Amino acid sequence: MENKDHTLLIVDDEPFNLDILQEHLEDEGFNIITAENGEQALDILLNAETNISTILLDRMMPGMDGIEVLKKVKQEQKYKNIPVIMQTAAASDTDVIEGLEAGAFYYLTKPFEPELVVTVVNSAVTDFESYIASQQAGKEVDELIPLITNLTLKFKTIDEAHYLVGRVANMFDDPDKVLLGISELSVNAVEHGNLAITYEEKSALLKSNTWKEEVEKRLQDERYKNREAKIEITKTESEITLTIEDEGDGFDWESYIDIKAERAYDAHGRGIAMASMVSFDSVTYNDVGNKVTCVCKRN
């Protein structure tokens, strides 16, 4: 999808900030809707005739502040998977953690740096595209999928991961709850695991808007092209266990299992923590870091 296919909602009580963001993002081809307060933003979401791909939300506003708006968005099934970028002039680590734990994917600091705004928004929109692709694939699920108790699937590319995620999610009692977590961990297995793209490399690739090109390049590289990732699911009466394993060298997963304030201003890096906080009852990696086991308890 191109930027013209995406609509962004910008929420800020300062007209000057609205104008700046709108100008930068319209120049990138995005469709823009603006709101001057939290109440107006929620009303727009409720009545929008088009899907909102990403919300840029000011944290400090009179009346309903950004955190309250964020929590209301994340409580609604219709909106909860829309990426929310928090905007703040200054925030303590405690404030940042509060926002991330409430469901914010990113933070932007004022005054805005145009290149960073575009990088973060592009990353958020890409996340939303991935979610929509996985969700659509899940709607095509075979009626037998919920009846399967053991399943093993292999994949090589991010597109294949998106194709499988929706179907895998439908094996769980609450597919919408686990969809984001399965998607994040599956994509991690490809890009960071099998393709060996480091955290720092991805940051630079997102900034230069060349992440997709680098992924495609490495998928053709002799060092990586034959690597596969594997999803295994086991269902019992008491729990559902999902494991995802790649053929990479692993990583220091313990640094990413929790929300970290210092990464709040990066355009990525919260997928594992979100999977642990939102999607599953437990998320653990093996010692190396190339195999993750996720468990959902059943009622």
Secondary structure, DSSP 8 states (H G I E B T S, - for coil): --GGG-EEEEE-S-HHHHHHHHHHHHHTT-EEEEESSHHHHHHHHHH-SS-EEEEEEES--SSS-HHHHHHHHHHSTTTTTS-EEEEES---HHHHHHHHHTT--EEEESS--HHHHHHHHHHHHHHHHHHHHHHHHHHT--TTGGG-SEEEEEE-SHHHHHHHHHHHHTTSSSHHHHHHHHHHHHHHIIIIIIT---HHHHHHHHHTT-HHHHHHHHHTSTTTTT--EEEEEEE-SSEEEEEEE-SS----GGGTSS--GGGTTSSS--HHHHIIIII-SEEEE-SSSSEEEEEEE--
